[in-house]
Amino acid sequence: MRLKKIFLATIAVIISVTCTGCRQNSHSSNKISTRKITPVDFSHVKINDNFWSPRLKNHVLHTLPVCIDQIENKTGRIRNFENAARRSGEHSGIFYDDSDVYKALEGMAYSLINNPNPELERKADEWIDKFAAAQEPDGYINTFYTLTGRDKRWTNMDKHEMYCAGHMMEAAVAYYKATGKRKLLDVSIRMADHMMDRFGPGKRHWVPGHEEIELALVKLYEVTNREKYLDFAYWLLEERGHGHGSKGTEGTWNPMYYQDEMPVRELSTINGHAVRAMYLFCGMADVAALKNEAGYVDALNRLWDDVVLTKMYLTGGIGSSRHNEGFTEPYDLPNHEAYCETCASVGMVYWNSRMHQLTGDSKYMDVLERSMYNGALAGVSLKGDLFFYVNPLASYGDHHRKEWYGTACCPSQISRFLPSIGNYIYGTSERAVWVNLYIGNKADVNTGKETMTLVQETSYPWDGNVTLTVESLKKSVRKEFRLRIPGWCKNYTVAVNGESITDPLIEKGYLVIDRKWKSGDKVTLALDMPSETVQADPRVKENSGKRAVQRGPIVYCAEETDNPSFDELTLSPPARFKETFNPTLLNGVTTIDAVSGDDTIRFIPYYAWDNREAGQMKVWMNYNE
């Protein structure tokens, strides 16, 4: 009951993403980055949006409480830390369970930035005290090995020791930025130093079986300005592809599954486990930006083409195979059997954001948006209390969200992803302010000379009308506004202060407005958003003779509860689409009715399926040409 009060108190605060008391880094990295774009941190973006604000509210009311309750009461995850601190007792659960606690803490930190709450902060401090007590004198922290056999530490590269450490580091950086408290940051530094005492040039080889530590070390470097952590991340990436991977005496190492078949700069095709690959690519992008590693960027470009053009679902989900939670051959994209782990869709958001920062190409934001609104958002119920691990594109009616899983990476992933979506809306470069996503918000954007307050108003994704107002600016500033024209949009209009711009400049998918801006300036953008049928690549045999329906960034599906003759549903070319916004259905959605004569097929957004009566669902429909 006390936990519920914490979140009821929190929700009394307006859902915002402003940084009240957010600490700027006392140590910020001074290494020159080759990133073309710097994202505007979500701590400077206050979301006020009919689509996203209710989801942020439910994150506070339901998602975080579910995660905390599971971690503290319904599983032994927190008890593992308590036992490890005493150096006695059993380990409960799986060897990587520590990571779920760290990810939930990261979500708590982001929630504190969004909505300061003393009781939630005390809960986080209580957890951090337990983590610190569980750390061994030499800096090592991992409850599984502390409780099951310290002699087995660092003997099996698949046992997620560095993976768990990486998630701890991400949580530590997030909590330090949110509160200025560095206890967990110091724990993370000691663990990083412990690893570097054992591994590195002239020391032991190590290939992390589940990538994550690489991107986390970059975050640790950025907040401490200790370049050795960046160098260690680089060394770990360079360890791959040289035959160093090993599970010790506990099994055979599969180089392809672990992205260890060749040096990372030589990679051209994505293989193995989908989430591990996403975290690897994020780490490569981070290191490439700071080390000016062109070979990594070239590899990432090849990998992006392979993923997006041959192995990505319409929903932005990736990983078609259940047996390896990852990839098989190109164009093998089954619907009922699709795996599409929620964590992998979130990973697509993380990776594509980094690729956009390196290049300024809107194609990465197009994929980010597709994954965010469809593959990732489907991973959580509308209420925010149930989660999908697997996200198929068709169901016989027997696939449902759950409150938790034995492997609970997806609920904790959602808990940290949702409150940070403000990270992806804006970016800045020397000459430009980049508007990447269309979400209602008020943001403070540092233009280099002046801070510009921008207000974005929109009903996106239900319509494409966007208004961007320069609300506050002390002195006029000459800057480019770069507005993303989504890849799905074929027609649009734009005006500044009511004056239309004809034949605007488009660069890499961004509409460029170069002018001197002053307070009160207003940009209006209208993106045409018709309902459309989508045809799969003919090499995707599963979807031969089928079509899907998409409107704007939203992929649609048909559920049996709306379509009683489900097995006979067939789209045909004469079908006329009728869009209707229904504020009482599924927390407010635009439905699409495909009307052909006396036949009507009702479509709802894919992310909203399995929130009503159980029944069949499908994205790809039989198509009668």
C-alpha positions as CSV (number, residue, x, y, z in Angstrom):
1,M,0.0,0.0,0.0
2,R,2.9,2.3,0.8
3,L,4.3,1.7,-2.6
4,K,1.0,2.7,-4.2
5,K,1.0,6.0,-2.3
6,I,4.5,6.7,-3.7
7,F,3.1,6.6,-7.2
8,L,-0.2,8.4,-6.5
9,A,1.8,11.2,-5.0
10,T,4.1,11.3,-8.1
11,I,1.2,11.4,-10.5
12,A,-0.1,14.6,-8.8
13,V,2.8,16.3,-10.6
14,I,2.1,17.1,-14.2
15,I,3.7,14.6,-16.5
16,S,6.7,16.5,-17.5
17,V,10.2,15.8,-18.7
18,T,11.8,18.9,-17.3
19,C,14.9,18.5,-15.2
20,T,14.1,19.8,-11.8
21,G,17.3,19.5,-9.9
22,C,18.9,17.5,-12.7
23,R,22.7,17.6,-12.2
24,Q,24.9,18.7,-15.1
25,N,28.0,16.6,-15.3
26,S,30.7,18.0,-13.0
27,H,33.0,16.1,-15.3
28,S,32.1,16.1,-18.9
29,S,34.2,14.5,-21.6
30,N,36.4,16.8,-23.5
31,K,37.2,14.5,-26.4
32,I,35.9,15.9,-29.7
33,S,33.1,13.7,-31.1
34,T,32.5,13.1,-34.8
35,R,28.8,13.1,-34.2
36,K,27.1,15.6,-36.5
37,I,24.1,16.0,-34.2
38,T,23.8,16.3,-30.4
39,P,20.5,15.1,-29.0
40,V,18.6,17.5,-26.7
41,D,18.4,15.5,-23.5
42,F,14.9,14.6,-22.3
43,S,15.6,16.5,-19.1
44,H,15.1,19.7,-21.2
45,V,11.9,18.5,-22.9
46,K,8.5,18.7,-21.2
47,I,6.1,16.4,-23.0
48,N,2.5,17.5,-23.2
49,D,0.9,15.2,-25.7
50,N,-2.4,13.5,-26.1
51,F,-0.7,10.3,-27.2
52,W,2.4,10.1,-25.0
53,S,1.4,11.8,-21.8
54,P,-1.1,9.1,-20.8
55,R,1.6,6.5,-21.3
56,L,4.0,8.4,-19.2
57,K,1.3,8.7,-16.5
58,N,0.8,4.9,-16.7
59,H,4.5,4.4,-16.4
60,V,4.5,6.1,-13.1
61,L,1.2,4.6,-11.9
62,H,1.7,1.0,-13.1
63,T,4.9,0.1,-14.9
64,L,7.4,1.0,-12.2
65,P,5.2,-0.3,-9.3
66,V,4.9,-3.7,-11.1
67,C,8.7,-3.8,-11.6
68,I,9.4,-2.8,-8.0
69,D,6.9,-5.3,-6.6
70,Q,8.3,-8.1,-8.7
71,I,11.9,-7.3,-7.7
72,E,11.2,-6.9,-4.0
73,N,8.3,-9.2,-3.2
74,K,7.5,-11.7,-5.9
75,T,11.0,-12.8,-6.9
76,G,14.3,-13.0,-5.1
77,R,16.1,-10.3,-7.0
78,I,16.6,-7.9,-4.1
79,R,17.1,-10.7,-1.7
80,N,20.1,-11.8,-3.8
81,F,21.8,-8.5,-3.0
82,E,21.0,-8.8,0.7
83,N,22.4,-12.4,0.7
84,A,25.5,-11.3,-1.2
85,A,26.1,-8.6,1.3
86,R,26.1,-11.2,4.1
87,R,28.1,-13.6,1.9
88,S,25.6,-16.3,2.8
89,G,22.3,-17.7,1.6
90,E,21.1,-19.0,-1.7
91,H,20.9,-17.3,-5.1
92,S,17.4,-17.1,-6.4
93,G,16.6,-17.1,-10.1
94,I,18.9,-16.9,-13.1
95,F,22.5,-15.7,-13.3
96,Y,21.6,-12.5,-15.1
97,D,18.8,-11.3,-12.8
98,D,20.8,-8.5,-11.3
99,S,20.4,-6.7,-14.6
100,D,16.6,-6.4,-14.2
101,V,17.1,-4.6,-10.9
102,Y,19.6,-2.1,-12.5
103,K,17.3,-1.4,-15.4
104,A,14.4,-0.8,-13.1
105,L,16.5,1.6,-11.1
106,E,17.4,3.4,-14.3
107,G,13.7,3.8,-15.0
108,M,13.3,5.1,-11.5
109,A,16.0,7.7,-12.1
110,Y,14.4,8.9,-15.3
111,S,11.1,9.1,-13.5
112,L,12.7,11.3,-10.8
113,I,13.9,13.6,-13.5
114,N,10.4,13.7,-15.0
115,N,8.5,13.8,-11.7
116,P,10.6,14.4,-8.6
117,N,9.3,12.3,-5.7
118,P,11.1,12.0,-2.3
119,E,9.7,8.6,-1.5
120,L,10.7,7.1,-4.8
121,E,14.1,8.6,-4.3
122,R,14.4,7.0,-0.9
123,K,13.4,3.6,-2.4
124,A,16.2,4.0,-5.0
125,D,18.7,5.0,-2.2
126,E,17.7,1.9,-0.3
127,W,18.4,-0.3,-3.3
128,I,21.7,1.4,-3.9
129,D,22.8,0.8,-0.3
130,K,22.1,-2.9,-0.9
131,F,24.2,-2.9,-4.1
132,A,27.1,-1.2,-2.4
133,A,27.0,-3.7,0.5
134,A,27.1,-6.6,-2.0
135,Q,30.2,-5.4,-3.7
136,E,33.3,-7.5,-2.8
137,P,36.5,-5.9,-1.5
138,D,38.2,-6.2,-4.9
139,G,35.4,-4.3,-6.6
140,Y,33.6,-7.3,-8.1
141,I,29.8,-7.2,-7.9
142,N,27.6,-10.0,-9.2
143,T,25.3,-11.8,-6.8
144,F,25.2,-15.0,-8.8
145,Y,28.9,-15.8,-8.4
146,T,29.2,-14.2,-4.9
147,L,26.6,-16.7,-3.7
148,T,27.3,-19.8,-5.9
149,G,31.1,-19.9,-6.1
150,R,33.6,-17.1,-6.2
151,D,36.1,-19.5,-7.7
152,K,34.1,-19.5,-10.9
153,R,34.2,-15.8,-11.5
154,W,35.4,-14.9,-15.0
155,T,35.5,-18.5,-16.2
156,N,32.5,-18.4,-18.7
157,M,32.1,-15.5,-21.1
158,D,28.4,-16.2,-21.5
159,K,27.5,-15.8,-17.8
160,H,26.7,-12.1,-18.2
161,E,29.1,-10.7,-15.6
162,M,30.0,-7.7,-17.8
163,Y,26.4,-7.4,-19.1
164,C,25.1,-7.0,-15.5
165,A,28.0,-4.5,-14.8
166,G,27.0,-2.5,-17.8
167,H,23.4,-2.1,-16.8
168,M,24.6,-1.1,-13.3
169,M,26.8,1.6,-14.9
170,E,23.9,2.9,-17.0
171,A,21.7,3.1,-13.9
172,A,24.5,4.8,-11.9
173,V,25.0,7.5,-14.5
174,A,21.3,8.1,-14.8
175,Y,20.9,8.3,-11.0
176,Y,23.9,10.6,-10.7
177,K,22.5,12.9,-13.3
178,A,19.0,12.9,-11.7
179,T,20.1,13.4,-8.1
180,G,23.8,14.3,-7.9
181,K,24.3,11.3,-5.7
182,R,27.4,9.3,-6.7
183,K,27.3,6.2,-4.4
184,L,26.3,3.8,-7.2
185,L,28.6,5.7,-9.6
186,D,31.5,4.9,-7.3
187,V,30.5,1.3,-7.0
188,S,30.5,1.2,-10.8
189,I,33.9,2.8,-11.0
190,R,35.3,0.2,-8.7
191,M,33.8,-2.6,-10.8
192,A,35.2,-1.1,-14.0
193,D,38.6,-0.8,-12.4
194,H,38.3,-4.4,-11.2
195,M,37.7,-5.6,-14.8
196,M,40.5,-3.5,-16.2
197,D,42.9,-5.0,-13.6
198,R,42.2,-8.4,-15.2
199,F,41.5,-7.8,-18.8
200,G,43.1,-5.6,-21.4
201,P,46.3,-5.3,-23.5
202,G,48.9,-7.7,-22.1
203,K,46.3,-9.2,-19.7
204,R,43.6,-11.8,-20.2
205,H,41.4,-11.9,-23.2
206,W,37.6,-11.5,-22.8
207,V,34.7,-11.5,-25.2
208,P,31.4,-10.5,-23.4
209,G,28.8,-13.1,-24.4
210,H,26.0,-10.5,-24.1
211,E,27.1,-7.1,-25.3
212,E,26.1,-4.0,-23.2
213,I,29.3,-3.2,-21.3
214,E,30.8,-1.4,-24.3
215,L,28.1,1.3,-24.5
216,A,28.0,1.6,-20.7
217,L,31.7,2.2,-20.5
218,V,31.3,5.1,-22.9
219,K,28.7,6.6,-20.6
220,L,31.0,6.1,-17.7
221,Y,33.8,7.8,-19.6
222,E,31.5,10.7,-20.5
223,V,30.5,11.4,-16.9
224,T,33.9,10.9,-15.3
225,N,36.2,12.1,-18.2
226,R,38.5,9.1,-17.5
227,E,39.6,8.1,-21.0
228,K,40.7,4.7,-19.8
229,Y,37.0,3.6,-19.8
230,L,36.6,4.6,-23.4
231,D,39.8,2.8,-24.3
232,F,38.6,-0.4,-22.5
233,A,35.3,-0.3,-24.4
234,Y,37.3,0.0,-27.6
235,W,39.6,-2.9,-26.5
236,L,36.5,-5.1,-25.8
237,L,35.1,-4.4,-29.3
238,E,38.5,-5.3,-30.9
239,E,38.6,-8.6,-29.0
240,R,35.8,-10.0,-31.2
241,G,36.6,-12.3,-34.1
242,H,40.0,-13.6,-33.0
243,G,39.0,-16.9,-31.4
244,H,39.1,-15.7,-27.8
245,G,35.5,-16.5,-27.0
246,S,35.0,-19.4,-24.5
247,K,32.4,-20.9,-22.1
248,G,35.2,-22.5,-20.1
249,T,34.1,-26.0,-19.1
250,E,30.4,-25.3,-19.4
251,G,29.8,-25.8,-23.1
252,T,30.8,-24.8,-26.7
253,W,31.1,-21.2,-27.8
254,N,29.1,-20.4,-30.9
255,P,30.9,-17.5,-32.6
256,M,28.0,-16.6,-34.9
257,Y,25.5,-16.5,-32.0
258,Y,27.7,-14.2,-30.0
259,Q,28.7,-11.9,-33.0
260,D,32.2,-13.2,-32.6
261,E,32.7,-14.8,-36.1
262,M,35.0,-12.0,-37.4
263,P,36.4,-8.6,-36.3
264,V,33.6,-6.1,-35.9
265,R,34.9,-3.8,-38.6
266,E,34.5,-6.6,-41.1
267,L,30.9,-7.4,-40.3
268,S,28.4,-7.1,-43.2
269,T,25.5,-9.3,-42.1
270,I,23.7,-9.4,-38.7
271,N,23.7,-12.9,-37.1
272,G,22.9,-14.5,-33.9
273,H,21.0,-13.0,-31.0
274,A,19.1,-9.9,-31.9
275,V,19.4,-7.9,-28.6
276,R,23.1,-8.7,-28.3
277,A,23.6,-7.4,-31.8
278,M,21.8,-4.2,-31.1
279,Y,23.9,-3.4,-28.0
280,L,27.0,-4.3,-30.0
281,F,26.1,-1.9,-32.8
282,C,25.3,0.9,-30.2
283,G,28.7,0.4,-28.6
284,M,30.4,0.5,-32.0
285,A,28.6,3.7,-32.9
286,D,29.5,5.3,-29.6
287,V,33.2,4.4,-29.8
288,A,33.3,5.3,-33.5
289,A,32.1,8.8,-32.7
290,L,34.8,9.4,-30.0
291,K,37.7,7.5,-31.6
292,N,37.0,8.7,-35.2
293,E,36.8,5.0,-36.2
294,A,35.7,5.1,-39.8
295,G,36.0,1.3,-40.1
296,Y,33.2,0.9,-37.6
297,V,31.0,3.4,-39.3
298,D,31.5,1.6,-42.7
299,A,30.6,-1.7,-41.0
300,L,27.5,-0.2,-39.3
301,N,26.3,1.1,-42.7
302,R,26.6,-2.4,-44.2
303,L,24.8,-3.9,-41.2
304,W,22.0,-1.4,-41.3
305,D,21.3,-2.2,-44.9
306,D,21.3,-5.9,-44.1
307,V,18.9,-5.5,-41.1
308,V,16.5,-3.0,-42.6
309,L,16.3,-4.3,-46.1
310,T,16.3,-8.1,-45.5
311,K,15.5,-8.9,-41.8
312,M,13.2,-6.3,-40.4
313,Y,9.4,-6.7,-39.9
314,L,6.9,-4.0,-41.0
315,T,6.6,-3.2,-37.3
316,G,10.3,-2.4,-36.9
317,G,10.7,-5.6,-35.0
318,I,13.7,-7.8,-35.6
319,G,14.7,-11.4,-34.8
320,S,12.5,-13.9,-36.5
321,S,13.7,-17.1,-34.8
322,R,12.7,-18.4,-31.4
323,H,15.5,-20.9,-31.3
324,N,18.2,-18.3,-31.1
325,E,16.1,-15.2,-30.3
326,G,17.6,-13.8,-33.4
327,F,18.2,-14.2,-37.1
328,T,18.2,-16.9,-39.8
329,E,18.4,-16.1,-43.5
330,P,17.4,-13.0,-45.4
331,Y,13.6,-12.5,-45.9
332,D,12.7,-15.3,-43.5
333,L,10.0,-13.3,-41.7
334,P,7.2,-15.6,-40.5
335,N,4.2,-14.0,-38.9
336,H,2.7,-16.4,-36.3
337,E,6.2,-17.6,-35.3
338,A,7.8,-14.2,-35.3
339,Y,10.0,-13.6,-32.3
340,C,10.5,-9.8,-32.4
341,E,11.6,-9.5,-28.8
342,T,10.5,-6.2,-27.2
343,C,14.1,-5.5,-26.1
344,A,15.2,-5.8,-29.7
345,S,12.7,-3.2,-30.9
346,V,13.9,-0.8,-28.2
347,G,17.5,-1.7,-29.3
348,M,16.5,-0.6,-32.8
349,V,15.5,2.8,-31.3
350,Y,18.9,3.1,-29.5
351,W,20.9,2.1,-32.5
352,N,19.1,4.2,-35.1
353,S,19.3,7.2,-32.8
354,R,23.1,6.8,-32.8
355,M,23.3,6.3,-36.5
356,H,21.3,9.5,-37.0
357,Q,23.6,11.4,-34.8
358,L,26.6,10.3,-36.9
359,T,25.0,11.1,-40.3
360,G,22.0,13.4,-40.1
361,D,20.1,11.1,-42.4
362,S,16.4,10.9,-41.8
363,K,16.2,7.2,-42.8
364,Y,17.5,6.3,-39.4
365,M,14.7,8.3,-37.7
366,D,12.2,6.7,-40.0
367,V,13.2,3.3,-38.7
368,L,13.4,4.6,-35.1
369,E,9.9,5.9,-35.4
370,R,8.6,2.6,-36.9
371,S,10.2,0.6,-34.1
372,M,9.0,2.9,-31.4
373,Y,5.3,3.2,-32.3
374,N,4.9,-0.4,-33.3
375,G,7.5,-3.0,-32.2
376,A,8.4,-1.4,-28.9
377,L,5.0,0.1,-27.9
378,A,3.2,-3.2,-28.4
379,G,5.5,-4.6,-25.7
380,V,3.4,-3.0,-22.9
381,S,-0.3,-3.0,-22.3
382,L,-2.3,0.2,-22.5
383,K,-2.5,0.3,-18.7
384,G,1.2,-0.2,-18.4
385,D,1.1,-3.3,-16.2
386,L,1.4,-6.2,-18.6
387,F,4.2,-7.0,-21.1
388,F,5.0,-8.9,-24.2
389,Y,8.4,-10.6,-24.5
390,V,7.6,-11.9,-28.0
391,N,5.7,-9.8,-30.6
392,P,4.3,-11.9,-33.4
393,L,2.5,-10.4,-36.4
394,A,-0.3,-13.0,-36.2
395,S,-1.9,-14.9,-33.4
396,Y,-4.3,-17.8,-33.0
397,G,-5.6,-16.1,-29.9
398,D,-3.3,-17.8,-27.4
399,H,-0.6,-15.2,-27.1
400,H,-1.0,-12.7,-24.2
401,R,1.0,-10.2,-22.2
402,K,2.1,-11.2,-18.8
403,E,3.0,-9.3,-15.6
404,W,6.5,-10.8,-15.5
405,Y,8.8,-13.4,-16.9
406,G,11.5,-15.7,-15.6
407,T,13.8,-13.8,-18.0
408,A,12.4,-10.4,-17.2
409,C,14.5,-8.2,-19.5
410,C,11.5,-6.8,-21.4
411,P,9.5,-5.4,-18.5
412,S,12.5,-3.7,-17.0
413,Q,13.6,-2.5,-20.5
414,I,10.2,-0.8,-21.0
415,S,10.5,0.7,-17.5
416,R,13.6,2.6,-18.6
417,F,12.7,3.3,-22.2
418,L,9.3,5.0,-21.9
419,P,10.4,7.9,-19.6
420,S,13.3,8.7,-21.9
421,I,11.4,9.1,-25.2
422,G,12.0,12.8,-25.1
423,N,15.7,12.1,-26.0
424,Y,14.7,11.5,-29.6
425,I,12.6,14.6,-30.4
426,Y,15.2,17.3,-31.1
427,G,18.9,17.5,-31.9
428,T,21.3,20.4,-32.5
429,S,24.4,20.9,-34.6
430,E,26.5,24.0,-35.3
431,R,24.1,25.4,-37.8
432,A,20.8,23.7,-37.1
433,V,18.0,22.7,-34.8
434,W,16.8,19.2,-35.9
435,V,13.1,18.3,-35.4
436,N,13.1,14.5,-35.6
437,L,9.8,13.4,-34.0
438,Y,6.4,15.0,-33.8
439,I,5.3,14.9,-30.1
440,G,3.6,17.7,-28.2
441,N,6.2,19.3,-25.9
442,K,7.9,22.4,-24.6
443,A,11.7,22.3,-24.9
444,D,14.7,24.4,-24.0
445,V,17.2,24.1,-26.9
446,N,20.7,25.5,-26.6
447,T,21.5,27.0,-30.0
448,G,25.1,27.8,-29.0
449,K,24.6,31.5,-28.3
450,E,21.1,31.6,-26.9
451,T,18.6,29.2,-25.4
452,M,15.5,28.9,-27.5
453,T,12.2,27.7,-26.0
454,L,10.2,25.7,-28.5
455,V,6.6,24.6,-28.2
456,Q,5.4,21.8,-30.4
457,E,1.7,21.2,-30.8
458,T,0.3,18.2,-32.7
459,S,-2.2,15.4,-32.7
460,Y,0.3,13.0,-34.2
461,P,0.2,10.1,-34.9
462,W,-3.5,10.5,-35.6
463,D,-3.0,13.5,-38.0
464,G,0.0,15.1,-39.6
465,N,-0.6,18.7,-38.5
466,V,2.3,20.2,-36.5
467,T,2.8,23.7,-35.1
468,L,6.3,24.7,-33.9
469,T,6.5,28.0,-32.0
470,V,9.5,29.9,-30.9
471,E,8.1,30.9,-27.5
472,S,11.1,32.5,-26.0
473,L,14.3,33.8,-27.4
474,K,16.2,36.8,-25.9
475,K,17.9,37.8,-29.1
476,S,17.2,36.8,-32.7
477,V,19.3,33.9,-33.9
478,R,20.1,32.7,-37.4
479,K,19.7,28.9,-37.5
480,E,18.4,26.3,-39.8
481,F,15.3,24.5,-38.7
482,R,15.5,21.0,-40.1
483,L,12.1,19.3,-40.0
484,R,12.0,15.5,-40.8
485,I,9.7,14.6,-43.6
486,P,8.9,11.0,-42.8
487,G,9.5,8.4,-45.5
488,W,5.9,7.4,-45.5
489,C,4.8,11.0,-46.3
490,K,4.3,11.8,-50.0
491,N,2.8,15.2,-49.8
492,Y,3.2,18.1,-47.3
493,T,3.0,21.8,-47.0
494,V,5.0,24.2,-44.7
495,A,4.6,27.8,-43.8
496,V,6.4,30.3,-41.5
497,N,4.3,32.9,-39.8
498,G,1.5,32.0,-42.2
499,E,3.6,32.5,-45.4
500,S,3.9,29.3,-47.4
501,I,7.3,28.1,-48.5
502,T,7.2,26.7,-52.1
503,D,9.9,24.3,-53.3
504,P,11.6,24.1,-49.9
505,L,15.1,22.6,-49.7
506,I,15.2,18.9,-48.7
507,E,18.5,17.3,-47.5
508,K,18.6,13.7,-46.5
509,G,14.9,13.7,-45.8
510,Y,14.9,17.0,-43.8
511,L,13.1,20.1,-44.9
512,V,15.5,23.0,-44.3
513,I,14.4,26.5,-43.3
514,D,17.3,28.9,-42.9
515,R,16.5,32.2,-41.4
516,K,16.9,34.5,-38.5
517,W,14.5,33.4,-35.8
518,K,12.8,35.6,-33.1
519,S,10.3,35.1,-30.3
520,G,6.8,34.4,-31.7
521,D,7.9,32.9,-35.0
522,K,5.6,30.0,-35.9
523,V,6.2,27.1,-38.3
524,T,3.2,25.1,-39.5
525,L,3.8,21.7,-41.1
526,A,1.1,19.6,-42.6
527,L,2.0,16.0,-43.4
528,D,-0.5,14.2,-45.6
529,M,-1.4,10.9,-43.8
530,P,-3.7,8.7,-45.9
531,S,-4.3,5.0,-45.1
532,E,-2.3,2.8,-47.5
533,T,-1.8,-0.8,-48.3
534,V,1.7,-2.1,-48.1
535,Q,3.2,-4.9,-50.1
536,A,6.1,-7.0,-48.8
537,D,9.2,-7.6,-50.7
538,P,8.3,-10.6,-53.0
539,R,11.2,-12.6,-51.5
540,V,9.3,-12.7,-48.2
541,K,7.4,-15.9,-49.1
542,E,5.3,-15.7,-45.9
543,N,3.5,-12.6,-47.3
544,S,3.0,-13.7,-50.9
545,G,-0.5,-12.7,-51.9
546,K,-1.0,-10.5,-48.8
547,R,-1.1,-6.8,-48.0
548,A,-0.9,-4.8,-44.7
549,V,-2.4,-1.5,-43.8
550,Q,-0.4,1.5,-42.5
551,R,-1.3,5.1,-41.8
552,G,1.4,7.5,-41.0
553,P,3.9,5.8,-38.6
554,I,1.2,3.3,-37.3
555,V,1.0,-0.2,-38.6
556,Y,-2.5,-1.7,-38.3
557,C,-3.9,-5.1,-37.6
558,A,-7.2,-6.9,-37.6
559,E,-8.5,-8.6,-34.4
560,E,-11.1,-11.3,-34.3
561,T,-13.2,-9.3,-31.7
562,D,-13.9,-6.7,-34.4
563,N,-14.1,-9.1,-37.3
564,P,-16.2,-12.3,-36.5
565,S,-15.6,-13.9,-39.9
566,F,-11.9,-13.6,-39.2
567,D,-10.7,-16.6,-41.3
568,E,-12.4,-15.3,-44.4
569,L,-11.0,-11.7,-44.3
570,T,-9.7,-10.6,-47.7
571,L,-8.6,-7.2,-48.9
572,S,-9.3,-6.2,-52.5
573,P,-8.3,-3.2,-54.6
574,P,-11.8,-1.6,-54.7
575,A,-11.7,-1.3,-50.9
576,R,-12.3,2.2,-49.6
577,F,-10.6,3.3,-46.4
578,K,-12.6,5.1,-43.8
579,E,-10.7,6.6,-40.8
580,T,-12.5,7.4,-37.5
581,F,-11.0,8.6,-34.3
582,N,-12.7,6.9,-31.4
583,P,-11.7,8.5,-28.1
584,T,-13.2,5.7,-26.0
585,L,-11.7,2.8,-27.8
586,L,-8.3,1.5,-26.6
587,N,-7.6,4.8,-24.8
588,G,-8.3,6.7,-28.0
589,V,-7.3,5.4,-31.4
590,T,-8.0,6.1,-35.1
591,T,-9.6,2.9,-36.5
592,I,-9.6,2.1,-40.2
593,D,-12.5,0.4,-41.9
594,A,-11.7,-1.1,-45.3
595,V,-15.1,-1.1,-47.0
596,S,-15.8,-3.1,-50.2
597,G,-19.4,-3.4,-51.1
598,D,-21.2,-5.0,-48.1
599,D,-17.9,-6.2,-46.6
600,T,-16.0,-4.2,-43.9
601,I,-12.7,-5.1,-42.2
602,R,-12.0,-3.2,-39.0
603,F,-8.3,-2.4,-38.4
604,I,-6.8,-1.1,-35.1
605,P,-3.2,0.0,-34.4
606,Y,-0.9,-3.0,-33.9
607,Y,0.5,-1.7,-30.7
608,A,-3.0,-1.9,-29.1
609,W,-3.9,-5.5,-29.9
610,D,-4.6,-8.0,-27.0
611,N,-6.0,-5.3,-24.8
612,R,-9.6,-6.6,-25.1
613,E,-11.2,-10.0,-25.5
614,A,-8.8,-12.8,-26.5
615,G,-9.0,-13.8,-30.1
616,Q,-7.0,-14.1,-33.3
617,M,-5.0,-11.2,-34.8
618,K,-3.1,-10.6,-38.0
619,V,-1.2,-7.8,-39.7
620,W,-0.9,-9.3,-43.2
621,M,-4.2,-9.9,-44.9
622,N,-5.1,-12.1,-47.9
623,Y,-5.3,-9.9,-50.9
624,N,-7.6,-10.5,-53.9
625,E,-6.1,-8.7,-56.9
